[in-house]
Amino acid sequence: MYTIKDRFFSGCFVKGIDKNFKFSLGNSSEKKFHLSIFDNGSKVGEWTVISGYTSIEIPTKNSIANLKFALKEPITPESNLYLFQVKTTEYKLYYKAMVFSLIVSLLILILNYDNIRQKSRLLFVSFFLICYSLFYISFTNLSVPFIGDEPHYMVLGESLIEDLDLELNNQSRTDKPSLLFGDFRDHSISKNGIEYSIHYPFLALFISPAFANQQGIIKPVPVLTAKVLITIAFSGFFALMLTIVLSEIRSKFESVIIVSTVFGMPYIAYSSQIFPEVLISILLFVSFYSLYENKFGRFKTYIPAVLVIFPFLHIKFLAVSVIIILYWIYTFRKEKTKLVTGTIVYGLGLIGFIFYNRYTFGSISPYQSRDFFLSDLIRRYTGYLFDTDRGIFALNPLLLFSLIEITRLFKKNFLRSIFPLALIFAGHLPNLFHTVFWLGSCPVGRYWIAVYPLIAYFSFLGIRQTFDYIEEKRSKQWEKYGWNFLIGLIAGLSLLQTWTFINVPDNYYTHFDHRFIMCKFIFSKTGIDLKFLYYSFFVNGTEIRSLIWYLLLLVFITIGFRIEKFHRSDRKLDF
């Protein structure tokens, strides 16, 4: 769906093997519009756009066309026009294949789970097929598929694959078929008459295959292909996370809780989003897990090369890469050859990054003082934590269990706890000082996405520690019921956010500016009003509820200390 804001608009469209381009023009007002469409300068027809939906078909032999649209009447403030392109044959076939794959994969996993669970690779493949099918089906049903910074990364990717450079001058030409409704100069800077993107190039490089074969007879749809590439990476990582955590569960109730933690908001909202936080979340967690848990032995050696990618996704991830390289140096301090080689590789990458900034932006950073906001930080951070629609713990209260494990680790081994804590803070705090508080038009919670898997992993450990504590403490029956009720209640609130997103995903985009999204959805379905539980950054009078959430945060920290104290006394008795 594309919102039409001007009488004249144009774009490049791909129809694949279909005979005609098929569109639907939505008109929410009673006013009639007269529309003319041109293909490469030649008028192909006129249509009257009535209230509701108007179908448009344009026959052409070419699978790609640079179409220009012209409305005879001006668009008034009360008029809302939307352009939809009807799904192509290739899309419909692939969609059906994904539905079939999802059903078959789920059946195989459910019927043979005990056997598959013993083979980690087979478990990973099963999870991947399920995740990819599910995420693909989800994002293709979204009515807001292409927002915020996404088109700008697409433009840069197009330049990399077609022109083999970073210059956007060609992409800015109005006579060149490119992306739909792209206002490319909004996110670029001019240097010596050359346009450069203000966005870093690695994400654009990752999605650049979406522009392959654009000179062929049948061309891939760039936006769809780029989204599929992101979905493949996201699904593979999700499958890895599920394989890691589910291999250690001991009960069905525990598995439901843990899956709800990993498969939760706001992370699932980014399963197909072209944002650097998606890739950095994958690279950050795999690097952390490899070093921290001593896994993926071969990969661990190449971490310095992986870390070079971090700032080329975004400069704000430079600090994260520095923290990981320091831990890597400490880990390999006794292996001099690997230590020297890895340090040189990372150092050269850092020099290359500084050179890139100097060449492109004329300084070591594209940001200036006007891009930073240092006022009202406590209130802003409270919104990051607890806002009902955008706060990490309100969107997924199960992540509070991460505080149990981090607190326990802090008490047990202070030095070991510094590494994950430093990554979590360095991975999200820079967003707090950005002038654009919620990071522009995107799904909610973007500022947490880079470190979400890390928090989810520690939540998994915290949940496991809690279940172990309940069993080992030999609690009374009523106490066990109390713990299970608390866990179930928190899991229920997390699942309600996820369920609401599945049903009304558009509401979770920041530019729609909705309030109490989940509460309103649940109220519309059940008549139960949950607003009394939640704080909203935007609604006066709800500030007192943020204190309740801060109290809940302290409760989980206290539980962490209590569990570690219990285990410590057990260790002394064993000794």
C-alpha positions in Angstrom: 0.0 0.0 0.0 1.3 3.5 -0.9 -0.3 6.7 0.3 -0.8 9.3 -2.4 0.0 12.8 -1.3 0.3 14.7 -4.6 -1.5 15.0 -7.9 1.6 13.7 -9.8 3.4 10.5 -8.7 5.4 7.8 -10.4 7.2 4.6 -9.8 8.8 1.5 -11.2 6.5 -1.6 -11.1 7.2 -5.3 -11.7 4.6 -7.8 -12.7 6.6 -10.9 -13.4 4.9 -13.4 -15.8 1.5 -11.8 -15.6 0.0 -10.3 -18.8 -1.3 -7.1 -17.1 -0.3 -4.7 -14.4 -3.1 -4.8 -11.8 -3.8 -2.0 -9.3 -6.5 -1.0 -6.9 -6.9 2.6 -6.0 -8.6 3.3 -2.6 -10.5 6.5 -2.1 -11.9 7.1 1.5 -13.8 10.3 0.5 -16.9 10.8 -1.5 -15.0 13.0 -4.0 -14.4 11.7 -7.5 -11.0 11.9 -9.1 -9.9 11.5 -12.8 -6.7 9.7 -13.2 -4.4 9.4 -16.2 -1.5 6.9 -16.4 1.5 7.1 -18.7 4.1 4.4 -19.6 7.4 5.9 -20.7 5.7 9.1 -21.8 2.8 7.4 -23.7 -0.7 7.7 -22.2 -2.2 4.3 -21.6 -5.6 5.3 -20.3 -7.9 7.3 -18.1 -9.9 6.1 -15.1 -12.5 7.7 -12.8 -11.6 7.0 -9.2 -14.8 6.7 -7.2 -15.4 6.3 -3.4 -14.1 2.9 -2.3 -11.9 0.9 -4.6 -11.2 1.3 -8.3 -9.6 -1.5 -10.2 -7.0 -0.7 -12.9 -5.4 -3.0 -15.4 -2.6 -2.0 -17.8 -1.7 -4.5 -20.6 2.0 -4.6 -21.5 4.6 -7.1 -22.8 7.3 -5.8 -20.4 7.6 -7.3 -17.0 8.8 -3.9 -15.6 7.4 -0.4 -16.3 8.1 3.1 -15.3 4.6 4.4 -14.8 3.5 8.0 -14.1 0.2 8.9 -12.6 -1.6 12.2 -12.9 -4.8 13.3 -11.1 -6.9 16.0 -12.7 -8.2 17.3 -9.3 -6.0 18.4 -6.4 -5.9 16.3 -3.2 -7.7 18.0 -0.3 -6.9 17.4 3.4 -10.0 15.4 3.8 -9.2 13.1 0.9 -7.2 9.9 1.5 -6.0 8.0 -1.6 -4.1 4.7 -1.5 -2.5 2.7 -4.3 -2.3 -1.1 -4.1 -0.6 -3.4 -6.6 -2.4 -6.7 -6.9 -0.3 -9.7 -5.9 1.5 -11.3 -8.9 1.2 -15.0 -9.9 4.7 -15.8 -8.7 3.8 -14.3 -5.3 0.6 -16.3 -5.0 2.4 -19.6 -5.9 5.2 -18.9 -3.4 2.7 -18.0 -0.7 0.9 -21.3 -1.2 4.2 -23.1 -1.1 5.0 -21.4 2.3 1.6 -22.4 3.8 2.2 -26.0 2.7 5.8 -25.9 4.1 4.5 -24.6 7.4 1.9 -27.2 7.8 4.1 -30.1 6.8 7.1 -28.9 9.0 4.8 -28.5 12.0 3.3 -32.0 11.6 6.7 -33.6 11.2 8.1 -31.8 14.2 5.1 -32.6 16.5 4.9 -36.2 15.5 8.6 -36.9 15.7 9.8 -34.3 18.3 11.5 -36.8 20.6 13.6 -38.2 17.8 14.3 -34.9 16.1 15.3 -33.3 19.4 18.2 -35.7 19.8 19.7 -34.4 16.5 20.5 -30.7 16.8 21.0 -30.2 13.0 17.6 -31.8 12.2 16.0 -29.7 14.9 17.5 -26.6 13.5 16.3 -27.3 10.0 12.8 -28.0 11.3 12.7 -24.8 13.2 14.0 -22.9 10.2 11.4 -24.2 7.9 8.7 -23.3 10.4 10.0 -19.9 11.2 10.7 -18.9 7.6 7.2 -20.0 6.4 5.5 -18.3 9.4 7.4 -15.0 9.0 7.0 -14.9 5.3 3.3 -15.4 5.5 3.1 -12.7 8.2 5.0 -10.0 6.4 3.3 -10.5 3.1 0.0 -9.9 4.8 1.1 -6.6 6.2 -0.4 -3.5 4.7 2.6 -1.4 5.6 5.5 -3.3 4.0 7.9 -0.5 3.3 8.6 2.3 5.7 11.1 4.6 7.4 14.7 4.1 6.4 14.0 1.0 4.3 13.6 2.7 0.9 16.9 4.5 1.5 18.8 1.3 2.1 17.1 -0.1 -1.0 18.3 2.9 -3.1 21.9 2.5 -1.8 21.7 -1.3 -2.6 20.5 -0.5 -6.1 23.5 1.8 -6.6 25.9 -0.9 -5.4 24.6 -3.5 -7.7 23.8 -1.4 -10.8 26.5 1.3 -10.7 29.1 -0.4 -8.4 29.4 2.7 -6.4 28.0 4.7 -3.4 26.9 7.7 -5.5 23.2 8.2 -5.6 23.0 10.7 -8.5 21.8 8.1 -10.9 19.1 6.9 -8.4 17.9 10.5 -8.1 17.2 10.9 -11.8 13.4 11.2 -12.4 13.7 9.5 -15.8 15.4 6.3 -14.3 13.1 3.4 -13.2 13.8 3.1 -9.6 11.8 2.6 -6.3 8.3 3.7 -5.8 7.8 7.2 -4.4 11.4 7.5 -3.3 12.3 11.0 -2.0 16.0 10.1 -2.1 17.5 13.4 -1.2 15.9 13.4 2.2 18.5 10.9 3.4 21.6 12.0 1.5 24.3 14.6 1.6 25.9 16.4 -1.3 29.7 16.6 -1.6 31.3 18.2 -4.7 28.0 17.7 -6.6 27.8 14.0 -5.7 25.0 12.6 -3.6 25.9 10.1 -0.8 23.6 8.3 1.5 23.7 9.2 5.2 23.2 5.5 5.9 26.0 3.0 6.2 26.5 0.5 3.3 26.7 -3.0 4.8 22.9 -3.6 5.1 22.5 -2.2 1.5 25.2 -4.6 0.4 23.4 -7.5 2.1 20.1 -6.8 0.2 21.8 -5.8 -3.0 21.0 -9.2 -4.7 17.4 -7.9 -4.8 18.5 -5.8 -7.8 20.2 -8.6 -9.7 18.9 -9.4 -13.2 17.1 -6.1 -13.6 18.1 -6.1 -17.2 16.6 -9.5 -17.9 13.3 -10.3 -19.4 11.7 -11.3 -16.1 12.9 -9.2 -13.2 12.6 -9.9 -9.5 10.6 -7.5 -7.4 13.3 -5.7 -5.4 11.3 -4.9 -2.3 9.9 -8.4 -2.0 13.3 -10.0 -2.7 15.1 -7.7 -0.1 12.4 -8.6 2.5 12.9 -12.3 1.8 16.7 -12.0 2.3 16.1 -10.4 5.7 13.5 -13.0 6.5 15.9 -15.9 5.7 18.6 -14.4 8.0 16.1 -13.7 10.7 14.5 -17.2 10.5 17.9 -18.9 10.5 18.8 -17.0 13.6 15.5 -17.7 15.3 15.9 -21.4 14.6 19.3 -21.2 16.2 17.9 -19.5 19.3 15.1 -22.1 19.6 17.6 -25.0 19.1 19.8 -23.6 21.9 17.1 -23.0 24.5 14.7 -25.9 23.8 17.5 -28.5 23.9 17.7 -27.8 27.7 14.0 -27.7 28.7 12.5 -30.2 31.1 8.7 -29.7 30.9 6.0 -28.7 28.4 5.0 -25.7 30.6 8.6 -24.6 30.7 8.9 -24.9 26.9 5.8 -22.7 26.4 7.2 -20.0 28.6 10.6 -20.0 27.0 9.2 -20.0 23.4 7.0 -17.1 24.4 10.1 -15.3 25.6 12.1 -15.8 22.4 9.1 -15.5 20.1 7.9 -12.2 21.5 7.4 -8.5 21.0 9.0 -6.4 19.8 11.5 -8.7 18.1 9.0 -10.6 15.9 7.8 -7.3 14.4 11.2 -7.0 12.7 11.2 -10.4 11.1 11.3 -8.8 7.6 12.2 -5.2 8.3 15.2 -3.7 6.4 16.9 -2.1 9.4 20.5 -2.5 10.6 19.3 -3.6 14.0 18.1 -6.9 12.6 21.5 -8.0 11.3 23.4 -6.5 14.3 21.2 -8.5 16.7 22.2 -11.7 14.9 25.9 -10.9 14.7 26.1 -9.6 18.2 24.4 -12.6 19.9 26.3 -15.2 17.9 29.6 -13.4 18.7 28.7 -13.1 22.4 27.4 -16.7 22.7 30.5 -18.1 21.0 32.8 -16.3 23.4 30.8 -16.4 26.6 29.6 -20.0 26.4 32.7 -21.3 24.5 30.6 -22.5 21.5 31.2 -22.4 17.7 34.9 -23.0 18.0 35.8 -22.1 14.4 33.6 -19.1 14.3 35.2 -17.7 17.5 38.5 -17.3 15.7 37.0 -15.1 13.0 35.1 -12.8 15.3 37.4 -9.8 14.7 36.5 -9.9 11.0 32.8 -10.1 11.9 33.2 -7.1 14.3 34.5 -5.0 11.4 30.9 -5.2 10.0 29.3 -3.6 13.1 30.1 0.1 12.5 29.4 -0.4 8.7 25.9 -1.2 9.8 25.7 1.9 12.0 28.2 4.0 13.8 26.3 3.5 17.1 27.4 -0.2 17.1 31.1 0.8 17.1 31.1 0.7 21.0 29.6 -2.8 21.0 32.3 -4.0 18.6 35.0 -2.5 20.9 33.6 -4.3 24.0 33.5 -7.7 22.1 37.0 -7.3 20.7 38.4 -6.6 24.2 36.8 -9.7 25.5 38.1 -11.6 22.5 41.6 -10.4 23.1 41.3 -11.5 26.8 40.0 -15.0 25.6 42.9 -15.4 23.1 45.6 -13.9 25.3 47.5 -17.1 25.3 47.3 -17.8 21.6 49.7 -15.2 20.2 49.4 -15.9 16.5 45.6 -15.7 16.5 45.7 -12.8 18.9 48.0 -10.7 16.7 46.2 -11.6 13.5 42.7 -10.9 14.9 43.9 -7.6 16.4 45.4 -6.4 13.1 42.3 -7.4 11.1 40.0 -5.4 13.5 42.4 -2.5 13.6 42.5 -2.3 9.8 38.8 -2.5 9.7 38.6 0.4 12.1 41.0 2.5 10.0 38.8 1.7 7.0 35.7 2.8 8.8 37.3 6.1 9.8 38.5 6.6 6.2 35.0 5.9 4.9 33.5 8.6 7.2 36.1 11.1 6.3 35.6 10.4 2.5 31.8 10.4 2.7 30.9 12.9 5.4 34.1 14.9 5.7 34.4 14.0 9.4 34.7 10.9 11.6 31.0 10.9 12.2 27.9 11.9 10.2 26.2 13.2 13.4 26.4 16.8 14.7 25.5 18.4 18.0 22.0 19.2 16.7 21.4 15.4 16.4 21.6 14.9 20.2 19.0 15.5 22.8 20.1 15.6 26.5 16.9 16.7 28.3 14.3 14.7 30.1 16.4 11.5 29.9 14.9 9.8 33.0 11.3 10.2 31.6 12.5 9.1 28.1 14.2 6.0 29.5 11.1 5.1 31.5 9.3 5.1 28.2 11.9 2.8 26.7 11.4 0.4 29.6 7.7 0.5 30.5 5.6 2.4 28.0 2.6 0.2 27.3 3.1 0.2 23.5 6.8 0.8 23.1 8.6 -0.2 26.3 10.6 -3.5 26.3 9.1 -4.9 29.6 5.5 -3.9 28.8 5.7 -5.4 25.3 7.3 -8.6 26.8 7.1 -8.9 30.6 8.8 -12.3 30.4 12.1 -10.4 29.7 12.0 -9.4 33.4 13.4 -12.9 34.1 16.6 -11.7 32.6 17.1 -9.6 35.8 17.1 -12.8 37.8 19.9 -14.3 35.9 21.9 -11.1 35.6 21.5 -10.4 39.3 22.5 -13.9 40.2 25.5 -13.8 37.9 26.5 -10.3 39.3 26.4 -11.8 42.8 28.2 -15.0 41.9 30.8 -13.7 39.5 31.0 -10.0 39.2 33.7 -9.9 36.5 31.8 -12.4 34.3 28.7 -10.3 34.6 30.3 -7.1 33.2 30.6 -8.4 29.6 26.9 -9.0 29.0 25.8 -5.9 30.9 28.2 -3.7 29.0 26.9 -5.1 25.7 23.2 -4.6 26.7 23.8 -1.0 27.8 26.1 -0.1 24.8 23.7 -1.7 22.4 20.7 0.4 23.3 21.6 3.5 25.3 23.0 5.6 22.3 19.4 5.6 21.0 18.3 7.5 24.1 20.3 10.6 23.1 19.0 10.8 19.6 16.8 13.8 18.7 14.3 11.5 17.1 13.3 9.7 20.3 11.5 6.7 18.9 13.9 6.4 15.9 11.4 7.5 13.2 8.9 5.5 11.3 9.4 1.8 12.2 7.8 -0.9 14.3 7.9 -0.2 18.0 10.9 -1.0 20.1 13.6 -0.5 17.5 16.0 0.9 20.1 16.0 -2.6 21.8 16.3 -4.8 18.8 20.1 -5.0 18.7 20.3 -6.5 22.2 16.9 -8.3 22.3 18.3 -11.8 21.7 20.9 -11.2 24.5 18.1 -10.2 26.9 15.9 -13.1 25.8 18.8 -15.5 26.3 19.3 -14.3 29.9 15.6 -14.5 30.4 15.7 -18.1 29.4 18.5 -18.7 31.9 16.5 -16.8 34.5 13.3 -18.8 33.9 15.3 -22.1 34.1 16.9 -20.9 37.4 13.4 -20.1 38.7 12.0 -23.5 37.9 15.1 -25.2 39.4 14.7 -23.1 42.5 11.1 -24.1 42.9 12.0 -27.8 42.6 15.2 -27.8 44.7 13.7 -25.7 47.5 11.1 -28.3 47.9 8.5 -25.6 48.3 5.1 -26.3 49.8 2.3 -27.0 47.3 0.7 -23.5 47.7 4.1 -21.9 47.2 4.6 -23.8 44.0 1.2 -22.7 42.8 2.0 -19.1 43.6 5.2 -19.2 41.6 3.5 -20.9 38.7 0.7 -18.4 38.8 3.2 -15.5 38.7 5.0 -17.0 35.8 1.8 -17.9 34.0 0.4 -14.3 34.5 3.5 -12.7 33.1 3.6 -15.1 30.2 -0.1 -14.4 29.5 0.6 -10.6 29.3 3.5 -11.3 26.9 1.3 -13.5 24.8 -1.4 -10.9 24.7 1.0 -8.4 23.1 2.1 -11.0 20.6 -1.4 -12.0 19.8 -2.5 -8.4 19.3 0.4 -7.8 17.0 -0.5 -10.8 14.9 -4.1 -9.5 14.6 -3.4 -5.7 14.2 0.3 -5.4 13.2 -0.2 -2.0 11.6 -1.0 -0.4 15.0 2.5 -1.2 16.2 4.1 1.1 13.7 5.3 4.3 15.4 4.0 6.7 12.7 0.4 5.6 13.4 0.8 6.9 17.0 -1.7 4.6 18.7 -2.1 4.3 22.5 -2.8 1.3 24.7 -2.9 -0.9 21.6 -3.1 -4.3 23.3 -5.5 -3.0 26.0 -7.9 -1.7 23.4 -7.8 -4.8 21.3 -8.4 -7.1 24.3 -11.2 -4.9 25.5 -12.8 -5.0 22.0 -12.8 -8.8 22.1 -13.5 -9.6 25.8 -14.7 -6.4 27.5 -11.8 -6.7 29.9 -10.0 -3.4 30.4 -6.3 -3.8 31.3 -5.3 -0.2 31.1 -5.0 0.1 34.9 -1.9 -2.1 34.7 0.1 0.0 32.2 1.9 3.3 32.0 2.0 5.4 28.8 4.7 8.0 28.0 2.1 10.0 26.1 -0.9 9.9 28.6 -0.9 12.2 31.6 -2.0 10.7 34.8 -0.4 7.3 34.2 3.0 8.2 35.7 2.1 6.5 39.0 1.9 3.2 37.1 5.5 3.5 36.0 6.4 3.2 39.7 4.5 -0.1 39.9 6.7 -1.3 37.0 9.9 -0.1 38.7 8.7 -1.9 41.8 8.2 -5.1 39.7 11.7 -4.7 38.3 13.1 -4.5 41.9 11.1 -7.6 42.8 12.8 -9.6 40.1 16.2 -8.3 41.1 15.4 -9.4 44.7 14.4 -12.8 43.5 17.7 -13.1 41.7 19.6 -12.4 44.9 17.4 -14.8 46.8 18.0 -17.6 44.3 21.7 -17.1 44.3 21.8 -17.0 48.1 19.9 -20.3 48.2 22.3 -21.9 45.7 25.3 -20.6 47.5 24.1 -22.2 50.8 23.6 -25.4 48.9 27.2 -25.2 47.5 28.5 -24.7 51.0 26.6 -27.7 52.3 27.9 -29.9 49.4 31.4 -28.7 50.2 
